[in-house]
Amino acid sequence: MTYGNDYPVLASGSSLEPADSKDINIEVKEEILTIRLTDETNVAKLYGENEGTFYNTKAYVDVDYTFYNHGEATDMLVAFVAYFPSTNRFLDNIFDVSPYIHDFTVEVNGQSQPVTTSVPGLPKNYQHELLKVEYGHLIYDGKDIWEYLYAFPAKFVKGENKVHHTYSYDLCHSFNLWNLEYGLSPASHWKGGKIGKFTLRVECPNTAKHFYVKCEDLQNVSPIFTKGVGKQRKSPRYSGNREISMRDAVAQWTMYEYSPKSRLDIYSVVLRYVDEYDTEDYPCGYSYDRTLGFRPSWGKLSGQPRILRNMPYAHRGYVFKTKEMKKIFGKLWWYIPDSTYVPDMSDFTERELEFINGTYKEKKEEWLFGKPLLVFN
């Protein structure tokens, strides 16, 4: 699933189509895109032949625009695009709003605006039997169905205008523990096809995250850490990816006169099946995430209880005393020691306490197709 920037839309018959930037007299002076990663997890069930449990990790998105209207005051319809999930698991209830986007709100110049959803190419009186999934996307009556539009009215006064929207998002799962995708290119539909100043902020308050950032537009732009502790490098494994490890921090990228052309992908380093990728530089069996979806059975951790017991401490920056633990965690790139950290048992999750106490046991209902947490997307 992908979600992305807003763009101006025009009515075309019964559908909404992106407006041509040549017809728009409003430019994006600034966009601040804030993505907050959390440890919050939604637990969901899949029933039927492949019954089991899977987990959706939650992120929060905040988008703050400053537009400049070079013409007279105008009323316009603006749309936020979100692609359909490529699964038939939600066919019964996905045609009003995205099953992965929640609490979508919009303000234009400080005033809350109503939001309506539509599905281009899908009639309101659609026939359910004409819907099917093919090659990872939806088809209705022989035509591809790709996206939702979250549309809202915007009255742009002459000069500067502010548009602000927020929502939460259930991160999709693929080969990685979690994956967040954001389409940047829709912003090119505004006047000039560019953003005067673009700021991307990725936050992880009260937790630590280890992830990749993939975006062709950002390949040569290094983040700065404006809060907390963090480090970054060009990924030695994936060309064009930047690797980030940070704790209670904000990683920030800034670009000027930015013409968006690509998609932004932020995804966990923690893999769901990792043994074949275990290397000296990437001991993926020793990767870690505090979310409920993390399983020590992925990789080597399940067979090394002493290391597993210390992972929650390492994730919080504990400075180890023994030579063995210093050696093991010292070579993990994501580990950021903190000499001021004092363990607080109330900070650990229920599952982490099981890791620490050596009582963790895999639950059979968390397996699908004979493998742990195989998640459809």
HELIX and SHEET records of a PDB file:
HELIX    1   1 SER A   21  ASP A   23  5                                   3    
HELIX    2   2 HIS A  128  LEU A  130  5                                   3    
HELIX    3   3 SER A  185  HIS A  189  5                                   5    
HELIX    4   4 LYS A  191  GLY A  193  5                                   3    
HELIX    5   5 GLU A  216  LEU A  218  5                                   3    
HELIX    6   6 ASP A  275  TYR A  277  5                                   3    
HELIX    7   7 CYS A  284  TYR A  286  5                                   3    
HELIX    8   8 LEU A  301  GLY A  303  5                                   3    
HELIX    9   9 PRO A  305  HIS A  315  1                                  11    
HELIX   10  10 LYS A  323  GLY A  330  1                                   8    
HELIX   11  11 MET A  345  ASP A  347  5                                   3    
HELIX   12  12 GLU A  350  ASN A  357  1                                   8    
HELIX   13  13 LYS A  364  GLU A  366  5                                   3    
SHEET    1   A 5 SER A  15  PRO A  18  0                                        
SHEET    2   A 5 TYR A   3  SER A  12 -1                                        
SHEET    3   A 5 THR A  74  TYR A  83 -1                                        
SHEET    4   A 5 GLU A 147  PHE A 156 -1                                        
SHEET    5   A 5 THR A 116  SER A 118 -1                                        
SHEET    1   B12 SER A  15  PRO A  18  0                                        
SHEET    2   B12 TYR A   3  SER A  12 -1                                        
SHEET    3   B12 ASN A 179  GLY A 183  1                                        
SHEET    4   B12 ARG A 263  SER A 268 -1                                        
SHEET    5   B12 ALA A 208  LYS A 214 -1                                        
SHEET    6   B12 ASN A 241  TYR A 258 -1                                        
SHEET    7   B12 ILE A 195  GLU A 203 -1                                        
SHEET    8   B12 ILE A  26  LEU A  46  1                                        
SHEET    9   B12 GLY A  52  ASN A  69 -1                                        
SHEET   10   B12 GLY A 159  LEU A 171 -1                                        
SHEET   11   B12 ILE A 101  VAL A 108 -1                                        
SHEET   12   B12 GLN A 111  SER A 112 -1                                        
SHEET    1   C 7 SER A  15  PRO A  18  0                                        
SHEET    2   C 7 TYR A   3  SER A  12 -1                                        
SHEET    3   C 7 ASN A 179  GLY A 183  1                                        
SHEET    4   C 7 ARG A 263  SER A 268 -1                                        
SHEET    5   C 7 ALA A 208  LYS A 214 -1                                        
SHEET    6   C 7 ASN A 241  TYR A 258 -1                                        
SHEET    7   C 7 ILE A 224  LYS A 234 -1                                        
SHEET    1   D 3 LEU A 131  GLU A 134  0                                        
SHEET    2   D 3 HIS A 137  TYR A 140 -1                                        
SHEET    3   D 3 LYS A 143  ILE A 145 -1                                        
SHEET    1   E 2 TRP A 367  LEU A 368  0                                        
SHEET    2   E 2 LYS A 371  PRO A 372 -1                                        
END                                                                             
